[in-house]
Amino acid sequence: MNFAPRSPGTVTRDQDHFFSVGEPSGDQHAARLIRQLANPGGLAMRNDERIICRGFGGPSMLAAGCRVDLDLTRHAVVGIVEVLPKLREFFRFADQAEDIFRSGSVDSVVLVDFPGFNWHIAKRAKKYGIPVHYYCPPQLWAWGAWRVRKMKRSVDHVVAVLPVEQQFFNQHQIPVSLVGHPFFDAVAEQKLDTAVMRRFHSQQNSGERIVAVLPGSRDHEVRSNFPIQLETIRRLDRELSESGESVRFAVAAYRDKQCLWCREQLSEEDKNLPIDFYVDCTSEIIETAHCAMMVSGSVSLELLARETPAAVIYRVGRILHAVGKRVLKIDSVTLPNLMAGRKLFPEFISVGDPAPAVDFLTETMRAMLQDSFYYAKIRRDLQNLRNEHASPGASQRAAELLRSKLFGDLETLPEKNSLGMQTQMRDAA
């Protein structure tokens, strides 16, 4: 779609951005970036400029005004088992992108996550001398240092969303700029459901504290981790009832079928448990919760943005855990912990016997509910980290960067952005 129509008789300076986005979350991040390119707010746009966005993406990008040549989000896959049957199909998609590059109509390529496929898009774009920018880059700093050479060959500039990414790419002398995480834009834009909020506030006013229970967004995560969370709820209910404390557990499911499965795990003995199940109320639950027990994932960024203390678990098989210990180069699986450089959110990786994970969750949640000094310290630390790294505006900063890289106007990007983070600007040439 063309934003800002051509004026008759004028020479335009078109910006033709080709996006390649394969994950639903990336589709949402790219859509916010596209809206900022189209309606830049604080950006100074020349009268002779026109923005053209097209490429591979999903429904959010389409709604933002992008011409979607292929809905790549419908083909999102996880793991080698899912990838292999679709290899020929993905190569055909890459050929389709190359046909577009060959036409000479593309000024820059913007990749968003989805590295297995996007490496091929980057390589083909470079054949035609098209600048390649990687927004929300793959987590090479965690597991893929061996792919650094590929990044150097194929990508002109990394648009980092986490401080650890900036540090990693700087160390490997890959041009990088830190703009902040677009997830915080989503939190800032979101309007909470007032009816749901009234219900939760009513519970709080009656003296009940709410504990958020976040079992994960993928089916296998829910099935692996919710039984641990449920056993923790049983233990806490027995302990807190004896001390006269009133706590209600709010399970925030991602899909209806996951919510139903979680309900089905309750036995006849659980009929009096103070537990409720919800779908599509995750943000409202996090906003009003005293604390949370969660499965590791991007929802940890929302807990940071809303300053809600949490205990984190993640259950893995023995083989995956053994491989992970060899491959992963990080000491935490939680993004706010990586941002802080220490474990603000206590976390536990569960392998084999689930009992130690239940013990960990029970002890940590008990401390958050009963130890006011411990709880206040976590809240303070979260507030400090939020003020430093969780400000909205990442999408606008990324849009500024793309324009400045395309036209060479590096002075349009300030030395210090509004997150208080130093922006590293290097020429990709």
C-alpha positions, 0 to 999 in steps of 0.5 A: 500500500502507498502511504502519502500519495504522489503529487502531480508533477513532483519528483518523489523519494520512495521508500520501498521496504520488503518485510519478511515475517513468519511468526504471529508475534513478529507480525504484530511487531512489524505491523506497529513498525509499518504504522510508524513508517506510514504515520511517523508522529515525531519523525520529520518527513519530507514532502517528496517522500512516499512509503511503500511496504510489502512482503511476507507477513500476516493479518496484522501487517495487512491491517496496518496497510502493508501489501502482503504477497504471502501470509507466511504466518500460516506456515510457521513451524517449530523444530526440525520435525515440522520443518522438513516436510515443508522445505520445498515449500519454503524454498519456493517462497524464497524464489518468490521473494527473489523475483521481487528483488530482481525487479529492482523495486525494493530499497531495503529488506526488513527481517523479523525473527524467523531465522531459518527462513529469513537467512535465505531471504537475506542471502538473496537480497544481498545478491542484488545489493539490497540493504538488509535490516534485522528487527527482533533478531534471532537469539544468537547470543543465547544459542547460535554464536556459530551463526555469527558469520552468516549474520555478518555476510547477510545483514547490514544492520541489526535493530536490537530490542534487548540490551544483551543483543546490543552487547553481543553484536557489538562484541562481534563487530556487527552494526547494531542499534538498540531501540527497545522492545516493541512488546512494551508498545503493545502494553502501552497501547492496550485498553484493559477490559473495564468489566473484567477489571471491576470484577478483580477490583471487587475481589481485592476490595473484599480482602482477597489477593489475586495470584496470576497463574500463567501456564504458557501459550503452547499446548505442550507447555500447558500440559507439562507445566500446569500440573506443577502449578496446580499442585502448588495451588493445592499446597498453598491453599492448605497453608494459607487457609490455616493462617486465615489468609484469603487468596484467589488463583486466576488461571490465564489460558491462551486458548479455549481448549487449553482452558478446558484442559486445565479445568479437567485436571481438577479432581473431586477433592479440588472442588473447593479450591479458590481457583478461576479460569479465564481466556483472553484476560491475561493482561487484566489478571497481571495488572491486578495480581499481587504476584504470579507463577508463570511458565517462561516466555515473552509474557515475562515482559508484560509482568515487568511492564506492569511491575508484577513479581513472579516465580518462573518455571519451565519443564523440559525433557532430559535429552533437551535439557542435556543438549541445552546445557551444552548449547545455551550460553546464558544463565537464565531463561527469563528475559527481564532477568537477562535484561537486569543481569541477575534473577529478579524473577526467581526461576526453576528448570524442571527435569524428571521428578516434578516435586522439586519444582513444586517445592520451589514454587510453593516456597517462592510464592509463600514468600511473595505472599507473606514476606512484605520486605521480600515482596517490596524489594522485588517491586522496587527492582522491577520498577527500576528495570522498567524505568530503564528499559521498558519505556514504549516507543520502540516502533517509532525509534525503529522507523527513524532508524530505517529512514536514516539508514536508507537516506543516510540521515544519521543525525535524525537519530539522537545519541541517547534515546528515550530509554536512556540507552546508548544507541550504537550507530555504525555505517554498514558499508 
